Amino acid sequence: MKILCTNPHPRNGGGHATYIVNLARAFQGEHEVTVATPGTSRLFAQAGQIPGVRCVDTSFSTRPGPMLAEVARLRRLLREGGFDLVHVNGSADHRQAMLARVGLPHPPRIIWTKHNTMPVRSFGHWLRARLGTDGVIGVCDYVSNLLRDSSYRGHPLCTIRLGVDTDRFSPATTQESGQERATWLGAIAARTQVLGSVGGTDRAKGWMTLVQALARLPQADRDGFRLLVAGDPPRGALRQEVEALGMTPWVVFPGLVADPRRILAASDIGFVVSFQEAGSYAACESLAMGLPTLVSDAGGLPELVRQDQDGWVVPAGDVDAAEAWLRERLANPVPSGMSASARARAQTCFSMPVFTGQTLAFYRKVCE
């Protein structure tokens, strides 16, 4: 099968980049994979290192002038590549793929993955659903339900959850955990419960809810926790809020970490308590590392864990609920069986074989 994956993001690309790189790695060798994305992007750099995967420096503008030239270049790529399908991951690349295939003697199928929880009721979505879509993937049931209640409802539609490498993201040894705790947190008591997140430090990621909840505890209880929040170190108002709460000793910002396993290895519990989220690589990686994981009830996050079995769900932004959860962890630390359950959950639902197998099956269904 000849597959073209597109992504419009010119820089980091977040989960989109990880998503496409995972697919390209899984399909290379067995299928012919081309990635069209801006040459300045993380995706271009990472996909270009995969043997057998072709990368094409492609821009996806929204301004009419540049867009016309870009559509013409994409049309040439489609005509020369003879692709069976184009897997688009944003609005700009979806729009251009729709225009570029018009009138081709053998137009490729177009499959769109919706990665977010934004509404899908605009005229642009209506047009792309009618003229530029042959199949739709939602990364969680929450997103798929949005699609079923939109112009895309008439197309083949499938929920395919994000996939992580559960061989790479596997439980750390006791020695590894001890080393990473010492590296990031210094000398802390063995009983201290470390709550770790690799989901980023934007306000929308909700970690401030945990900071505010922890600040309510008496210092003796507060000393039973540390928050380890990886991502761009927060500045301005966010940093000032942490300082104003007097929480600097209990909240550690390690910055952007090349290997998120190091943060998770230092943690006892993972957390992703965003205000808005579809799928979450951070939560799936946490589970794969054998960490019981706290998530908010936003978007697709509650679908990732089973309450009190491999994780917990709290209302997004609810400081009272977060405080109650912290007090519960003081009274009842995490049962040892939850770690094994978290790991099993990841292997069953979020492993790469599951993710790529479901994606390839959907490709074939749409192409047939």
N, C-alpha and C positions, 0 to 999 in steps of 0.2 A: 504494500500500500504506500502511495506517495502522499505525505502529510506536510502541509505548511502550517506552522504555528505562528501567530502574530501577537504582538504586544506593543502598545503605543508609548509606554513610559520611557522617557529619555534618560532617567537616572537609576535610582535604586530599584524601583519597581515592586518592592515589597513581596507579598505572597504571590503575585502574578509571576514574577521571575522564578521563584522557587517551583511553582506549579509546572511551568513549561520546561524548566531544566529537568525536573523529575521525569516528565513524559519523554523528553528527548533521550535521556540516559536509558530509559527502559526500552524504547523502541529502536534505538540505533542498532544497526546490524540486521535486524529482522525486517525493518521497514526503512524507507527512504525519507529522512526527516530534514526539513529546511525550516529555519527560524528567521522571520523577518521582524526586525526591531531596530530602533535607533542605535547607531554605532557607539554612542556615548553611554549606553545602558549597562547595568550589571548583567542583565540577561545576555547581551551580546558577548560580553567577556567570558561568562561562564559556559554558555552553550558552545562557543567557539573552541573550547578545550575538549569537547566530547568527540572522540574519533568517529568519523563518518557523518557528522552533523554539519550541514552547510549553514552558514550565517550570512544574511544579506542585510546591509545597512539600509534601513527603510524608515522614513519619517511619516508620521500620520498627523498632518496639520488639520486644524478646523477652519482656517481661513480659506475662502474660495480660491484665491490665486494660487498659492502653493499646493493646495489640495488637488487641483486639476492635473498638475504635472506629476504629483505623487500617484494619483490614480492611474495615469498612463503608464508609469513605471511598474506599478503593481500588476497591471493588465498584461504587460509583456512578460513579467515573471510567471503569471498564471498560464499564459499561452505556451511559453517555452518549457515550463516545468511539468506540464501534464498532470497536475495534482488531482488526486481523488477527492480530497477535502481540504478545506481551510478551517483551522480551529482558531477562532478569534476570542479575545479576552477583555476587550474594552469597547467603548462606543465608537471612538475614532477609527480604529482598525476594522471594526464591524461595518461601518458606513463605507469605507473605501473598498473593502472586499465585495460588498454588495454592488457598488458601481463598476468595479473592475471586471466582474465576470459577465456583465450584461452583453449579450450578443456573441459570446464565445461559443464555438461549435460544440465543445464538450466542457461545459461549465462544471467546476468542482462543487461539491456540497459544502455548505457553510454550517459549522456548529459553533454556537456561542456558549461559553461558560460565564455565568453570572457569579461574581465573587463577593458582592456586597448586598446590603439590605435596602438600597435606595429604591424609590418607586419606579415602576415600569409603565407609566401611563401617558408618556409624552407622545407627540406626533412622530418624533424621530423613531421611537420604539415601534409605533404602529407601522411605519413605513418599512423598517428593517424586518419586522415580523412577516410582512406580506411579501417583500421582494428579496430579502437577503438572509433568510434563515431556513435551514432544513432540520435542525435539531438543537435542543437546548439542554444544558447541564446546570443544575443547581448544586452548590457545594454543601447544602444542608436542606432538610425538609422545609425549614422556614422560608428559604429562598425559593424553593420549588413551588411552594404554595403561592408565593407572590406571582410567579410566572403563570401558574394555572389560572390566576385571576386577572390575566392580561391578554394582550393581542397574541401572545405566543402560545396560547392554550391549545391551538389546533396542531401544533408540531409535536413530534416525538420528544418526550421530556423525561429526564432521569435525574435522580439525586445520586451524585457520586462524591463521597466525602474525601477530603484531602488525604494524601498519603505521605507517610514519613518512612525513612529507612530505619526499621526497627532493629536491624543488625548494628547500625552505627549508634543509634540512640537506644542504648541498653543500660540496665541498672549499673551504677558505679560500685566498685568494691569499697569495703570499709576504709581501706588505706587511701583510695582516691578521694573519697568523701572527706576524710580528715585533712588531706593536703589542701583541697580546694577551700574548705571552711577556714583553714588557717590563712590561706592566701588572701581571701576576700574580707574576712571578718576578724582576723587576729585571734587572740586568745579569748574564747567564750566558753561558758559552762557547757558541759556535755548535754545537759538537759534542755538547753536552749533550742527551741523549734525555729528553724530557718524557713521562711516563706520566700520562694524565689519565682521570678518572672522574667522571661526573655521576650515578652510581647511589646516592649517599648515604653517610653515615658511620657507620651502625649497625655494631656488631661483626659481625653476621651477613653484612655485605657483603664481608667477607674481606680488606679492604685492609690490615689489620694484618699479614697473611701477607707481603705485599710489603715492608712496613716492616721486619719482622724479617729477611727475606732480604737486604735492602739493607744492614742494619746489620752483616751478616757480612762484607761486602766491605771490603778495605783502603780507606782514605780516598781514595786516588788514583783507584781504580775507582768508588767511591761518587760522586765528583764528576762522573762521567759521566752521572748520572741526577738527575731531580727527580720527585717524586710530587705531583700536583695533584689533590686529593680534594675535590670540591664537595659541599655539603650542610650541614646544621646542624653548626657547629663542635663537635667532640667535647669533652666535659667529663669531669671525674672520672677514673675509672680509665683510660679510653682515652687521654686526654691525658697522664696520668702515665706510661703505658707508653711513649709516643713520647718523652717527655722522658728517661725512665730509660735508654732505648736510645741517647740522645745524637743522636736523629734530627731534632730540630727544624729544623736548617738545610736538610734535604733533603726535608721534607714540608710542603707548603703547603696550608692550608685556606682557600679563598676565601669560604666560607660559602654561603648559599643565593643562587644566581645566577639572575636573572630569565630570562636567555637562555643556555641551556647551550651554544650554539654558540661562545660566547666562550672557554669552558674547552677545548672540543675544538679550536678554532682554534689554541690555544697548545700543543697536544699533538702528539707524533709517533706515539704509540701509545695506543689506548684500552684500558681494562681493566674487567672486571666479574668478580671472582673470589669470588662469594658462596658461602656454605656451603649455601644452599638457594635455588633460583630456578626459575621456570617460563619465561615469556618475559621479555625484558629490553628495555625501551625504550632504556635507556642504551647497551646494546651495539649495537642497531640504528641508533641515531643516530650512534654512533661510526663504524660501517661506512659509513653514508651520507656522512659527512664525509670519507671516503677514508682513514680511519685503520685500519691493521691492528690487530686487537683481540685481547687476551689474555683468555680466559675460563677459569673452572674447569669441572670435569666434573660440576657439580651440576645435577640436574634437566634442563631443556631447554637449558641454555647451550651444550653441545657441538654442538647442532644448528645453531647460528647461524653458525659459521665452519668453514672447511676448513683442516685443519692445514697450516701452512707455505705456504698459498696466499693466504689473506686474514686469517689469524690463527693463534692457538695455543691449545691446551688443556692445562691443568695440573691435577693433582689438588687438590681443594678443601682448603685448610688445610695443604698440604704445603710447609713452609718450605724443605726441601731441594730440592724440584722448582722452587720459585720462584727460589732462589739459582742453580741450574743454568741456568734460563732467562735470568736477568740476565747471567750470565757469557757465555752464548751471544750475547746482544745486544751485549756489548762486543767480542767476537771477530768477530761477523758482524752489523753494523747492518742495519736493515730494507732489503731490496732495493726499488728504486723501483717495480717492477711490482706489489708487494703493495698499494700505495695504489689503483691502478686496479682491481685485483681486488676489494678491499674495497668500493669504490664500486659496481662491477657487481653484486656479491653483494646489496647493499641494494636496488638498483633491480629486480633480478630477483625477489627473495624477500620484501622487506619494504616495497615502495612502497605508497602509498595506493590506486592503481588495483587492484593485486593483492589487497590486504586487503579493500577494499570490494566488489570484484567477487565474490570468493569468499563473503563474508558474505551478499550479496544473493542469490546463487545458492542458498545453503543455506536462507535464509528461504523462497524460493519452493518449494524441495523439500519443506520441512516443511509449509508451508501447503497445498500440493497434496495 
